[in-house]
Amino acid sequence: MWWRSASFILDRQQEQNAAVPPNPESLLLSSPPPSMADSLQNPKPDISAYYQTRAAHHAVVTSDWLAQAHAAVSIQTDDDDSSVIDGKIAPAAGGRGGDKAFSVIDEFNSWRKQPDLAEAVAAIRALAAVIKASQATTMMELEIELKKASDSLKAWDTTSISLTAGCDLFIRYVTRTSALEYEDFNSARSRLIERAEKFGEISCKARRIIAMLCQDFIFDGCTILVHGFSRVVLEVLRTAAQNKKHFRVFCTEGRPDRTGLRLSNELAKLDVPVKLLIDSAVAYTMDEVDMVLVGADAIVESGGIINMMGTYQIALVSHSMNKPVYVAAESYKFARLYPLDQKDVGPALRTIDFGVPIPSKVEVEKSARDYTPPLYLTLLFTDLGVLTPSVVSDELIQLYL
Amino acid sequence: MDPRRSARTVSDPKVRQVGFFTPAAPPERSCSDPPRQLDPIQSLSPSSAQVNDHSPSVDSVSPVMIPPPPHNNSDTLFRTDLQVTSPKTAFSYSAKTVTLPTENEDVTSSLSPSRKVVTVKSSSSYPCVKASSVPASELTTVSVVNLPPGISEKAGGASVEVLNDRPVSSKSLKEKTSKAERRALQEAQRAAKAAAKAEGTKASSAASKVVTSANTKPSKAAKPSSQKNDGSQVAAFEKKVGDRAPEKDRKKDAPHPRMQYDDTSRVEKAKKRAVVKQTEVRNRVELFRHLPQYEHGTQLPDLETKFFELDPMHPAVYKVGLQYLSGDIWGGNARCIAMFQAFKEAIKDYSTPPEKTLIRDLTARISSYVSFLIECRPLSNSMGNAIKFLKNRIAKLPLVLSESEAKATLMSDVDRFINEKIIIAEKVIVKHAVTKIRDGDVLLTYGASSVVEMILLHAHELGKQFRVVVVDSRPKLEGQLLLRRLVRKGLSCTYTHVNAVSCIMQEVTRVFLGASSVLSNGTVYSRVGTACVAMVAHAFRVPVLVCCEAYKFHERVQLDSICFNELGNPEAISKVHGREDINYLDGFVNQEKLQLLNLVYDATPSDYISMIITDYGMIPPTSVPVIVREYRREHLWS
């Protein structure tokens, strides 16, 4: 049998407990004139805001980060722990909600703080807020305004691919939905907002779909190597554990933000046997491994993925040992990018804590992610179905052309 | 749309018969033929498409195929007409469409030989039909009686009949219409035109005219002349066939690139039609015998003398053909643009001959031009696509347009194609490709691709710091031309021959290649040597970027570069220009044991290609079919 959408797998399972992300407290939309605060600069352009937030979400604390957080706390005494972290990244976010002009970036940052919300979804929600705040009276005006907003968002954090992908996707939706042309402006507007709001839901549903699709691939007694902390991967493993599958997981440590620790923590709660490896022990343990399962920051047009640093080498090792490499990622992570090699993607830098002072002469590779070519990937689990890497480009062409 | 189609159908009764004649046709079928001859009337109605649908299925005998008569007035006209002549034929269309009346049985017994020829004529397009299998009916003889003597005489002379059961391969067909055939065509077309002109009043007057002209068809059949299918007729036929299914259309419309040149009988036939007198090279490499290879340099003077004699060929087309032949126009884009410019000229100077329709005649004209160009040099895939586009535009011309309007539309279409699919496409490709050039890169290119040149120059204009390695090969040495232009613009370049590519590849960071065509399995069909460069680059893990406009994408799949390729002048590799001391092969060229192979293209498997840059963006080679699919849609049905 053949289904157009992979979501059948959800329908088949009658468990429709829609785990909608906690809705935001309030949108705080005083709807002032939409002045895109373009002057608002990313305070630390050399450090990827994307990875900062991820670190915050995962509550993994490096000593360097702690020191900065302490400093931030001393400046502004805020109880909310996430905004403490945020205070360090974007002080502008603190002044939000006052008489300050509406800014997409603030909006985006506030959405981003929700740990369950993907970056792309946050971007789309932020753009929806732009629509709400906008005083445009024609579709064209609105489109231009949205374009501006998305450009400023993209410029704010150029390192985040999912932010870019999310913006592109939404703009694409706005410009491409032909139905919008024919209805009157207000209903078109509300349709767009509704669509944006649905996106959060979709992102959660996507994870469920992927988790269900993956179940066929996780067999009893298998050993899964996992790299980094991915919400989708966690969902997959959680579902497998709930389905009473017997498997064990090898977690890499995931230096420097030690995402593997966090994942192993979560898995231990689920009573899944977990073994923690240091990152350099991947090749050593590969012969025990049955499959590699990773998430992705972005799936690019070639069918390769951009993911946390170290994915490439794991893929290389598993390829040479003929182990399958599976990628679990939502379809909104498909990005119109085509890196030819590692350096082709703009580096997303982050601070790395070595524990000991490093002489200033010594250079440190700070990039947070690498690119894994499609050659080394076996299958991609997405909410569109289980895809081979070459299908990604087909999907993208149909989406964007 | 409909009136145009019908007009076309009117003018060629041949096709109309085809569907109903079968080798093993039961007698009652053949006797139901005469009314079908009159189909032109009926074809004024939208059902013509339906008729066309049936025509290919020669063997199917089912009466369901027979289209019902849509026009009552013509029907009655015909009926009365026939009733005058022969009471036997006084059956109605409706009777025929359902199972045939039994009264027809006796008709079959008295079938006269004149019918036979008509059948054969129809079979000319379908080789399997045997003339003898269908008995002729007496009806036709009767109808002759009915005709004015002048017409019947004319028609008799015009019998278009092809006894040689050569299949209608859409190979290049020279435009050598026999007088008789031409007259037959004109006869039919005149009727068609009359019908079309009398738009309002066509119902009665035109219909009757058509009836008569249609009646002439069967009657004229007396004289069996065994001449070849002429180009225009075949083309017209193709057009008609094209109406029914796009696939068929595509197959037929596309100039058939693959005549197997080791099939001697066919080669002989093709030669007879050829304008360009090519002499075959004697010693061809065993594996490549199916490809055409000619002595170079012999035809040019011959053709030049013919310049003023060849009336059917437009001078502009002729010029382009000569340029292809002499190698003055070489690159894929250049050839395509030159061809289209020539066609544009030809369209501009075109005037529909009396008693012909623009759509059909122009298509035939273009086809003859194309076959002439093929004789000069085999078409590239991109040119095939372009020709398909043009023919499609011609076929889709609304009938209401006047001749000048139609010509203007076509000329603007041609311009639009050149502009959108080639020039703007190149710009878009450049825009995409430049993002892949970083400071400090060493870019390698092979041969001389116009797009790659634009990319390099543009990147240089943007102030990117990079070096270029131009790899070249004998015998064309076109890389030198590129090198010259690059150096003049101030790029730092390295020039080397393909022999050294493995040495130079170490320092290269990107390989940019042009392509003649990209096939749907991702294979890149390009200048010979490209595959070698791509493979070396792959071995060194250097990304290979192929820059190719989407109009060059082709739905064909090719696994090697043997079954479809082009052979260049073997002399080019046996001799080195300007080196008199390298004369080892002097006098050996015509030796029986020596076979020289100068291939023009090769196929690079998609494994060695990292990315294809097209006007639709950067795609992996696995996505070519998607582009081909999407592109076709907008290309053919826009």
Interface residues (C-beta under 8 A of the other chain):
Chain A: E301 S302 G303 R336 Y338 L340 D341 K343 D344 P374 S390 S393 D394 I397 Q398 Y400 L401
Chain B: K436 R438 R510 P543 L545 S610 M611 Y616 G617 M618 I619 P620 T622 S623 V626 I627 E630
